[in-house]
Amino acid sequence: MKNQLFSALFLLSLILPTGVSAREQVEEGGTRADIVVYGATPGGVCAAIAASREGAIVILLEPTDHIGGLNTGGLSFSDSNQTVRSTVMGLFDEWHTRIEKDYSARGIKLPYQVRVKDQSKWTYEPHVALRVTKQMLDEAHVKVLPKQVLQSVRKEGTRISRLVTDKGAFAAKTFIDATYEGDLMAAAGVSWTIGREGKAEYGESLAGKRYPKSRMNINGFDSEGQILPLITTTDGGPEDAGDSNVMVYSFRLCLTDDPKNRVPFPKPESYDPARFEVMRRFAKSGGRLGWDLYPLPGGKFDGNNSIGGQFSLGLVGGGNGWSEADEAGRAAIWEQHKQYTLEFYHFLTTDPAVPEKVRNAYARLGLCKDEFPEYGHFSPALYVREGRRMRGMYVLSQKDILEQPEKKDPIAVSSFPIDSHDCQRIALTDGGVINEGTIFPVRKSSPKQGYAYHVPYRSILPQPKECSNLLVPVALSCTHVGISSLRVEPTWMILGQSAGIAAALSARNESSVQDLPYKQLRARLLAQGQVLELPPDTNANEVSHSIDPQSLPGIVLDNTSAELTGHWSHSTNFKPHIGSGYLHDEKSGDGKATAIFRFKVPKSGRYQVLMAYSAHESRANNVPLTVFSGAKKARLSVDQTKTLPQGKHFRPLGIVELQDDVETKITISNDKTSGFVILDAIQLLPAK
């Protein structure tokens, strides 16, 4: 009997793939492990490593031939500088520490130290990030299998029994979907959504349509009345409603101007100058074109889509349909983004409408000879900023970030600002072109980091009736506003690590992921270096999105009571604000936007004038305000780049004499202003 058993095991060993352990088995033509992670994104890499460190046998499957997602695919500027770094620990911190040691071992000193948790920009080269990522996977004995495209999922009741790719079948006790797109959860029949919610669905002031950018004073139509290329629509849809649009995708380009390492940009397969007519008109109107450049070690730059730019690396509307597409469909969309990038570069460097200084600056840049050689030196990873989002046990929304940050079952402290790129570009029938969808960073003014909040375990769990052995740490359960904060690799890496630990514990307990005791999970999260306590200065009241004007002393004049002329746009992007939001003039400075407040004071005398506004470097520093009261007239100039007094909602502007027997009028305009003019509220208090 022993000889028969030995012979069977020996024969089995001959057909097992190299590196398959005794706890992996070939079963019905497939491979079995404790945990199968689908998607070798940074979240998936951390999930696999964390599960392995808990003693699980882990297989990491990746549909492409690229391991590491954006972290090794061009994104070389860690967004953790906008987070509370003392909470971004665990495998994320270890990964960065190893990168620092990699450079140090070669005698290169980076301009930052990982142990110092300040707001420094942590940068690195893609090939170094890939080397460190592979080292960590190898040390954890994670079996990594690229080019495994998901074909189907087999379930027994609510449990996934195996995942089938175009290369084979993989069975496990617990599965993790770590794709940006949520492919595995969708195939497993888990509920999901894509696009944007309306404002009312979750009570989010930042939901629906967003118009924080100024209108471009250019014609968006050709001579036959058709919209120009690179414009998506003439109708953005109802402002309060959601839609299926996702924020722009782009590439993170690794670039250099070093002639010794510079490789010229490839020529686009085809280039039609007419495609860039809208940019040409914008450039001729004085608009700025280009993208953001972040300095990297090795004399390189990380090229990123400019969130504040009207035109940049992001192909507006180009990401729609990506998540729902099959392999061939995604390959086509990927190629469309690549060709747009190459054509945009060609336009920037050759078109006479682009200022010569700009043409020359971009012409000096090229791809890097020592990066991505197997991909022609072009980034292998498209920046999928948002894909599907699970509708799981808990939907994380705006209120969880800004009003109710503490949760009973935290698996991460997230603190990246709420930050969405454009979703639409609209040709206005009454003239002009405007981008829609940007949420400029909602964060503290000092330091410039987002508000810290807990991500609950329930947000990575499907509904129990839909699937009981799947965790979804990347395409997790949240709204569009929620993903606009969660959607960065530092957060996804922490969530991936947490999912890996939870998966290993569930497999060991032979329990559903929903029944895993949180106390047990918490202990192992802390043991693997996670931070679960909110920072001490977290204050939900500080970021309450709306302040009731009637709760404030004195005379409060909200923007809703103003007589308006010219064009004003409504926003709730910056917080806190008085009432239901504030107005801004789209940075036009043309003198056509005015606001008049009319009122009477209860008693003649001296009054202090105060103004509420959201201070920011993009604001106007010379907003004219005039007070008329009878024969008296006072002129004030407001610098809206100045921060408000600590803990206050208004900033004092000056003292004026007001009469009770006449109407007082306060006028605010954008005459010769430079920057956004913010119209939120005026307060008048009796002067002492």
Secondary structure as UniProt FT lines:
FT   HELIX           2..15
FT   TURN            18..19
FT   TURN            22..23
FT   STRAND          25..27
FT   TURN            28..29
FT   STRAND          30..38
FT   HELIX           42..53
FT   TURN            54..55
FT   STRAND          58..61
FT   HELIX           69..72
FT   TURN            73..74
FT   HELIX           79..82
FT   HELIX           85..87
FT   HELIX           90..105
FT   TURN            106..107
FT   TURN            114..115
FT   HELIX           126..139
FT   TURN            140..141
FT   STRAND          143..145
FT   STRAND          150..156
FT   TURN            157..158
FT   STRAND          159..165
FT   STRAND          169..177
FT   HELIX           183..187
FT   TURN            188..189
FT   STRAND          192..193
FT   TURN            199..203
FT   TURN            205..206
FT   TURN            223..224
FT   TURN            229..230
FT   TURN            239..240
FT   STRAND          250..251
FT   STRAND          253..256
FT   TURN            259..261
FT   STRAND          262..263
FT   HELIX           273..276
FT   HELIX           277..284
FT   TURN            285..286
FT   STRAND          292..296
FT   TURN            297..299
FT   STRAND          300..304
FT   TURN            307..308
FT   TURN            316..324
FT   HELIX           327..350
FT   TURN            352..353
FT   HELIX           356..363
FT   STRAND          366..368
FT   TURN            369..370
FT   HELIX           373..375
FT   TURN            376..377
FT   STRAND          382..383
FT   STRAND          389..390
FT   HELIX           398..402
FT   STRAND          410..414
FT   STRAND          418..420
FT   STRAND          424..427
FT   TURN            429..430
FT   STRAND          433..436
FT   STRAND          439..442
FT   STRAND          453..456
FT   HELIX           457..460
FT   TURN            464..466
FT   STRAND          470..471
FT   HELIX           480..486
FT   HELIX           489..509
FT   TURN            514..515
FT   HELIX           518..527
FT   TURN            528..529
FT   TURN            536..537
FT   HELIX           540..543
FT   STRAND          546..547
FT   HELIX           549..551
FT   STRAND          555..558
FT   HELIX           559..561
FT   STRAND          563..565
FT   STRAND          569..571
FT   STRAND          577..578
FT   TURN            579..580
FT   STRAND          582..584
FT   TURN            586..587
FT   STRAND          590..599
FT   STRAND          605..612
FT   TURN            617..618
FT   STRAND          623..629
FT   TURN            630..631
FT   STRAND          632..638
FT   TURN            640..641
FT   TURN            646..647
FT   STRAND          651..658
FT   TURN            660..661
FT   STRAND          664..671
FT   STRAND          678..679
FT   STRAND          681..686
//
